[in-house]
C-alpha cells in the first residue's frame, strides 16, 4: 500500500486525539487562543527533535531551499491559523450547523486551489469520489431547519461565510504546504516534510504567541501551567502533522484531503461505541457514502 495512504489515515486518527485534548484545555483552563497556541508551542520541540534525529540517523544532506519556499510556508501557516479562527467564530452563530457543513467543502476547494496554484489536476474517478464524499458529509451533518426562516436566510448568512472561508483557507494551507515541500531540493519525503513542518510550526508559534502577549497576556502562563495536557496536545499535533506533511510530499493535496475524510468515520465510531450515542438513519447513510468515497480514492491511489 502506498505510504501516502498510510500517512493520511494515521494523520486523521491523531488529529482526532488532538481535538479531544484541545477541547479539554479549552473547557478546563484556556481561551480559544491559548488552547490553539498550546498545539503549536508544544509541537515545535517534538518536531525539532524528530527532524534532527532523522537527519543524523539517515545521514542525508539538508535539503536546499528553493524559490518560493518561504512564501508557501508563511502563507500556508497563516491560512491554517485564519481557518481555525473562522471555525471558532462559527460557535457563536445562530446558523452554526450550516456553516460547519460548508466548512466540509474544504476537499473540493483544495482540488480547485491545487489546480490554480500548482497546476495539479484531479482525475475523473477521484472527482467522483470527492463528490460522493461531500454528499456523505451533507447527509451526516443533517443541519436542522429553523422554523420561521426562509431558505435564503438559512443558507446565506454569516455562518455560511465563515464556513466557506474556513474551507477555502484550509485548502490554501494544504496546497501551500505541498508547494513548500516540493520547493525543497534533496532529501527524502520524510526529511523534507519534517523541515517544512518545523518552519510552519515556528511561524505559527511566534505569530500567535505575539498576539497572546499583546491581547491575552495571562494565557501564555496558563498554557505553561497546564504543561501535562499541553505536552500531549503537542505530541499528537506533531504526529498528525507529520502524517499530513509526508502525505503532501508524496501525493497531491486534493487526494490527501479526500482520504482524510476517514476522520469523520473515527468520530462516528467514537460517538457510537464509546459514548453510546444513538445512531440515526441519516448517519448510517452518510457513513455509507463516505465509505464508498474512500473506497474509490483507495482504488485510484493503489492503481496510481
JOFEN-V290894 format. One line per field, one symbol per residue. ss: DSSP state (h for helix, s for strand, l for the rest). phi: phi as a letter, one per 30 degrees, with the letter a starting at -180 (. if undefined). A space follows every 50 residues. Layout:
ss->???
phi->???
This chain:
ss->llhhhhhhhhhhhhhhhhhhhhhhhhhhlllhhhhhhhhhhhhhhhhhhh hhhhhhhhlllllsslllhhhhhhhhhhhhhhhhhhhhhhlllllhhhhh hhhllhhhhhhhhhhhhhlllllhhhhhhhhhhhhhhhhhhlllllllll hhhhhllhhhhhhhhhhhhhhhhhhhhhhhhhlsslllhhhhhhhhhhhh hhhhhhhhhhhhhhhlhhhhhhhhhlhhhhhhhhhhhhhhhhhhhhhhhh llhhhhhhhllhhhhhhhhhhhhhllllllhhhhhhhhhhhhhhhhhhhh hhhl
phi->.eddddddddddddddddddddddddddbcdddddddedddddedddddd ddddddddhddddddcdieddddddddddddddddddddddccdcedddd dddddedddddddddddcicdcdeddeddddddddddddddhdddcdicd ddddccadddddddddddddddddddddddddddcjiddddddddddddd ddddddddddddddcbeddddddddcdddddddddddddddddddddddc bddddddddddeedddddddddccdhddccdddddddddddddddddddd dddd
